Amino acid sequence: MSSMAKIFVVVNLVLAVATFGAAAVLLGAQDDYRKALEDTREQFDGYKKQRDRDVSELESRLQSQGQQAQDAIRDKNTAETRNESLVTQLADAKQTVDQLKGSVTKATEKLAELTNVIQQEKDYRDQLSRQMQEAVDSKVAFEKRLEAETQNRARLEVAVSDLNAQVQGLTAQLGDAQKKARDLEFMLNKYRETYGDMVNAGKGAEGKVLEVKGNIVVISVGSDDGVANGDTYQIRRGSSYVGELRITRVQKDLAVGLFDTQYTGSGGMPQVGDVAYVSNP
């Protein structure tokens, strides 16, 4: 029970004792007061009941107020705790905001760099576009020149083909003429071989066959004797005609040539000691 309730109880008890005392005096004085005392007692009982109800109600109110006070203290502590949490969250939020500001600053700088790079890329693309257009124009001009060159080449190829055909025809004619000349020369040598008086050393230095290896023949005259690469020498053995020798290499005192095995006389292949001479003009 609270202190206020105890005070109310003591006051009521004092009042009750005073009332009982007065009632006893009055009853002791006369019986008329007995009835009044009983009435007073009944009133006191009613007042006591009312007082008990009031005290009970007051205690209930006090308990309710105490509970409210405890709830308020608890709410205050909760609010303080929440406030501390909010302060901590606010500090964290400020720190996060500062970090975000730094990140935004860096992002802004990066964005500026990227914008610059994008502008540079745009300028480079524009430059490439111009170069591409120039390349396209150059390609068109080149294709026109190529078409003209292709047409010229086709005409030249036709002309070259015609010239090749002509060259082939002339080459065939030359081959035929060379074959006829060789045949005539062979027949002439055969004629000389037959009639003997025509087998003589011709103009130029006359030498001897020094060595024979297959169709390679070495003769005893060289550059000191006026022999040169490409000269043609005839070979005879006595009055017999052997064949023709084409000089391919010359030294001072000897020369090397290739014997023509296609046209050979009655003497067969050259032998060491055969005479080598220049054909009569």
Protein Blocks (a to p, Z undefined) as FASTA:
>chain_A
ZZklmmmmmmmmmmmmmmmmmmmmmmmmpmklmmmmmmmmmmmmmmmmmmmmmmmmmmmm
mmmmmmmmmmmmmmmmmmmmmmmmmmmmmmmmmmmmmmmmmmmmmmmmmmmmmmmmmmmm
mmmmmmmmmmmmmmmmmmmmmmmmmmmmmmmmmmmmmmmmmmmmmmmmmmmmmmmmmmmm
mmmmmmmmmmmmmnommmccdedjddddfbdehjaccdfbdfknopaehiacdddehjbc
fbdcddfbdcfkbccddddfkbccfklpadehiacddddZZ
